[in-house]
């Protein structure tokens, strides 16, 4: 009994540290490379775990409890070592299109970073194989440890940089080795703790994430006179403040303005998107604002009550203040940006001093009930950049725009400003989504409510709740003519009024806007357009995914016969998926070599192995869908991930522990009950979570934790239930089942996103329900053989 408790404690700590390391790696990848490479971390983790099961299936002698301290030591040492070695590999995704060595480097990434998870898999698989009578306890400790890790890592990321957490986790893992390890293991652990402490105290430069030289922050810091000022860390972003000549932020500034801009300092998020904090010495230095296209709504509309969404460095708030807006409300999704801007704003630009809230703008509107004269949305930073196609963005869905429009006064205006990044796609999808939103709130003639202008590098899109009047149109035309901005669209525009100052050969913006604002021509234009510019909804909030697979060759030619575009837009996910499928196939079928010709193979075990594959897909499908449905409530993806993981993993662990003690919970029928409950969650969870919008973040997290617990409790039962069946039929197959479950868990996150893009997250959660249904039938068939 004492020995089993010690092993369960080891499983708990190993699981806690492994999941914490996985989430920490996601943050490191987001900073050093790009957000879309965070998908690799999930694949790497689960492949490492799957590989451990495959190895123990082929070499069963390694399934011995006396090796457990060695596996634990491998995990403890492997976490910091894998990170340091990975940090030395010169992998650079921007070079993939011309440097074939990058393929080798990405393979080395997989190999190095999978080692700690491989070691973790050896611990769990060995414990499950040698103690089948305690599968519920072991699996429960695994899940509860992972849930605790998801909470711990959020706290640690709030307190310091992610690279420090790597060495903290390694030291945590050394603690049980001091208690349970042999003298040699204790000695190695002591040396490792001293080394970790040295890294944490001295923090050598090679310990810091090596940021890609192609990321905007690194480029900006290469300019003469550039200076890094400060770095802030949070669970969901790294924010850097710096000085650089590259930071000159006046998007679309009229070429008629010839004066100097006020002093500005840069602010970057995850070394990528760069914005600027404007620090004027006096009010006269703000005169450039009247020459910005973003000033348009303030010159043609009332401006008593204004809402600025995502003001970042604060220029959009300064614009509102410059034009005399009385009540300026600001909502930014990143509270660390708010903190940084407050500390580095000059005395004349304290844009975040009052009326400022962290969160998502639409959630703020839903809970506050405010009505406004202007809602201003800017999707621009100091440097034009694309967005990762597979990242969700709930700011630009039909439901979001409908929420914005509903909170405008009758004469109120919605203003959207964005960079021109050819070829046109973002602006066209915005227009389509806005048209759908107008129709959703009962405004059927969208062409009467919209105007747009173009500068040398930006587009400003206006939507008025009431139809644009003759006076409104005259003001738009005068504003554009005075500053030499080009008109794109207003109700009744003629082509001769467009493309006058910054001439384009084809005048494609006028043609595209005209077609999309025509109910007769819209669908045909969308169908024939080279990119996918259909409106997006909360069900598939991947606003920045524009790829039409049937047009890949044409897009490739349009981009100068270079694959660089696909890499920058984040379209590596299908490639990563193909890699994962291949590696998973190898891991799943590798044990066949071991079992070939064995007399103890029972054909009835095949459905049972399929059962574990279904569990791997089903659990992850449901988990990912729940995270997406919670993001709007918690107003931040990182908090949503932490809350959902903590709730589902801890409650699943409790469910696994309870199933060890209550026979009624070890019936196959419990899986059917689980399928029905997941289906009900899919239907009603968004409506339930809407009710917590007005409450504080802490209350919302607690609510989410408990509302998901019933599903989590039941989701922790099927895996140990299957292991109990397998231990009765052939215990030697337990590592293989572990490998199969891990391998299909690798495929699930990538497959879930691909399904969500094409069919929405309702389809993903339905897929999870179906996987549990299939698991029930597979287990039922196993029981009859």
Beta strands, then each sheet from edge to edge (+ up, - down):
strand 1: 227-234
strand 2: 237-243
strand 3: 263-269
strand 4: 273-279
strand 5: 305-309
strand 6: 327-332
strand 7: 356-358
strand 8: 372-378
strand 9: 408-419
strand 10: 450-454
strand 11: 458-464
strand 12: 486-489
sheet 1: 1+ 2- 3+ 4-
sheet 2: 7+ 6+ 5+ 8+ 9+ 11- 10+ 12-
end
